[in-house]
Amino acid sequence: MSPGMTAISCTEFTALTTPHLSRLFRIGLRLTHQASESQDLVQETLTKAWINWDRFERTGSLGAWLSRILVNAFISRHRHQKVVD
């Protein structure tokens, strides 16, 4: 682990992120109009949040940070699909 990184256990991460799951799913559903796609976005969001946990500023809102990750993941997927189509 590099200097300045904050370690978090899986249990702590789960406890902090679980209250935000239904909101993340609803945002994903509004963006994709498909439950399975929304679930995929939520999973991708949690994976990215876990990997980048050291970038989360504890003074900010965890819900807002997670929402931003989800929206960015959606935009990235949408851009990739446009290029492929």
C-alpha positions as CSV (number, residue, x, y, z in Angstrom):
1,M,0.0,0.0,0.0
2,S,1.4,3.4,-0.9
3,P,1.8,6.2,1.6
4,G,-1.4,8.1,2.3
5,M,-3.7,5.2,1.3
6,T,-6.4,4.4,3.8
7,A,-7.1,0.7,4.2
8,I,-10.6,-0.5,4.7
9,S,-11.8,-4.0,5.4
10,C,-14.4,-5.7,3.3
11,T,-16.8,-5.6,6.3
12,E,-16.4,-1.8,6.7
13,F,-16.8,-1.2,3.0
14,T,-20.0,-3.2,2.9
15,A,-21.3,-1.5,6.0
16,L,-20.7,1.9,4.4
17,T,-21.9,1.2,0.9
18,T,-25.0,-1.0,1.6
19,P,-27.2,1.9,2.6
20,H,-26.6,3.5,-0.9
21,L,-27.4,0.4,-3.0
22,S,-31.1,1.0,-3.6
23,R,-30.4,4.6,-4.7
24,L,-27.6,3.5,-7.0
25,F,-29.9,0.9,-8.5
26,R,-32.7,3.5,-9.1
27,I,-30.2,5.8,-10.8
28,G,-28.9,3.0,-12.9
29,L,-32.5,2.0,-13.8
30,R,-33.4,5.5,-14.9
31,L,-30.3,5.6,-17.1
32,T,-30.5,2.2,-18.7
33,H,-34.3,1.3,-18.4
34,Q,-33.2,-2.3,-17.7
35,A,-32.9,-3.9,-14.3
36,S,-30.0,-6.2,-15.4
37,E,-28.0,-3.3,-16.8
38,S,-28.6,-1.3,-13.7
39,Q,-27.3,-4.2,-11.5
40,D,-24.2,-4.4,-13.7
41,L,-23.6,-0.7,-13.2
42,V,-24.0,-1.0,-9.5
43,Q,-21.5,-3.9,-9.4
44,E,-19.1,-1.9,-11.5
45,T,-19.5,1.1,-9.3
46,L,-18.8,-0.9,-6.1
47,T,-15.7,-2.4,-7.8
48,K,-14.4,1.0,-8.8
49,A,-15.1,2.4,-5.4
50,W,-13.2,-0.4,-3.7
51,I,-10.2,0.0,-6.0
52,N,-10.2,3.8,-5.6
53,W,-11.2,4.0,-1.9
54,D,-8.1,6.0,-1.2
55,R,-9.4,8.8,-3.5
56,F,-12.6,9.2,-1.5
57,E,-12.5,12.4,0.5
58,R,-14.0,11.6,3.9
59,T,-15.3,15.1,4.2
60,G,-17.6,14.6,1.2
61,S,-20.7,12.6,0.7
62,L,-20.2,8.9,0.0
63,G,-23.6,8.7,-1.7
64,A,-22.6,11.5,-4.1
65,W,-19.2,9.9,-4.8
66,L,-20.8,6.5,-5.6
67,S,-23.4,8.2,-7.8
68,R,-20.8,10.0,-9.7
69,I,-18.9,6.8,-10.3
70,L,-22.1,5.1,-11.5
71,V,-22.9,7.9,-13.9
72,N,-19.4,8.0,-15.3
73,A,-19.5,4.2,-15.8
74,F,-22.7,4.6,-17.7
75,I,-21.3,7.4,-19.9
76,S,-18.2,5.3,-20.6
77,R,-20.3,2.3,-21.6
78,H,-22.5,4.4,-23.8
79,R,-19.5,6.0,-25.5
80,H,-18.0,2.6,-26.2
81,Q,-21.3,1.3,-27.6
82,K,-21.6,4.2,-30.0
83,V,-18.1,3.5,-31.3
84,V,-18.8,-0.2,-31.7
85,D,-22.2,0.4,-33.4
